[in-house]
Amino acid sequence: MRLAAIDIGSNAARLLISEISHDTEGKPRFNKLNLVRVPLRLGFDVFEKGEISKEKRGMVLQTMKAYGHLINAYGVEHTIACATSAMRDARNSNDLIRKIKLETGLNIEIISGDLEASIIYENHVAENMDTDHSYLYIDVGGGSTELTFFADGKLIFKQSFNIGTIRLLKEMVEEWHWNEMKEMIKNKTKGYKKIVAIGTGGNINKVFSLSKKKDGKPLSLDLLKDYYKEISSFSLEDRINIYKLREDRADVIVPALQIYINVMRWADADEIYVPKIGLADGLIQHLYEELQKR
């Protein structure tokens, strides 16, 4: 069975196509066939002007048409398509969604921050970790950060905050936003076993690549602080050249590090695991589980 997931974020839109097979015990195996990313950067329009510009609407439509062709070419049987923070905030997002449905047949659902956090958690990464720790999922996007806390074998809390990389670049995150997040983390994680962070999102994946660590090894909070200090000392142009970053990664990686560092400090977490999964992976699993119920 082939499934596809589309994630329209504040910084980029991703299409993930996966083939699902089963092992001898009947457990599903998710084999990634293709992952395509287009840097639409919707947040730059939306968080400043409250709507998606004509130019960006055209880009979104062309991207969805291309994704539709790929989905057909791969013979995908079921597709799930979701949009997050930028589309949540854009006053003209429903018009765009109607146009996409009309021209591509793709049905896009704008999901809440809480549901976004739940779907990321559906990757079940923490279930493979030891029981001597608690786990805090940190998913940093362009428009929001989703936190999911997992302790004693169960989900304790999930929360979405309007603190994202593009919002930070646009200076749209105020002191009270940070304080709200800090209080929530400190209050809700108090009294549990030592916390280990699990980081998702393109920026933490890039930092992990830069670190040259082996897969499965964590990054330390001190290392993230060093990267933050080092990368933020360079101009955008220098970041692109020195770290071989795309421009749409070079500008958001610094505010992303700031968010990961703050969350880890407040949760008293010294290490972060980077399983290189994201919302699109969670959507595939979510879709698969929904299909099993039918």
Number of C-alpha atoms within 10 A of each C-alpha: 12 21 25 29 27 27 24 30 24 29 24 19 23 22 25 23 27 23 18 17 13 10 8 6 6 8 10 14 12 19 12 15 13 13 14 12 14 14 19 20 20 28 28 22 16 24 21 13 12 16 21 25 16 9 8 15 21 13 16 24 18 15 19 24 17 13 22 17 13 17 21 11 9 16 14 17 11 15 20 20 21 21 21 23 29 28 27 19 16 19 14 16 19 15 10 17 20 14 15 20 14 11 12 16 13 20 14 20 17 19 15 15 21 16 15 26 24 21 20 26 25 18 19 12 15 23 12 7 12 10 13 10 18 23 30 29 24 26 29 27 26 29 27 22 26 25 28 22 24 23 20 13 13 11 14 14 18 20 18 20 18 20 24 27 29 26 24 20 15 13 10 14 16 11 7 9 13 17 11 11 20 16 11 15 22 15 11 14 22 11 8 13 14 16 22 23 29 25 27 23 20 21 23 26 17 16 20 23 13 12 13 8 12 9 12 10 13 19 21 16 20 12 15 21 15 12 18 19 14 12 18 17 12 12 11 15 13 14 21 17 12 10 13 12 17 13 14 14 18 21 20 21 22 21 22 25 23 16 20 22 21 16 22 22 15 16 23 18 19 18 20 27 21 24 19 17 17 20 28 25 24 21 26 29 23 18 16 19 12 10 10 7 6 5
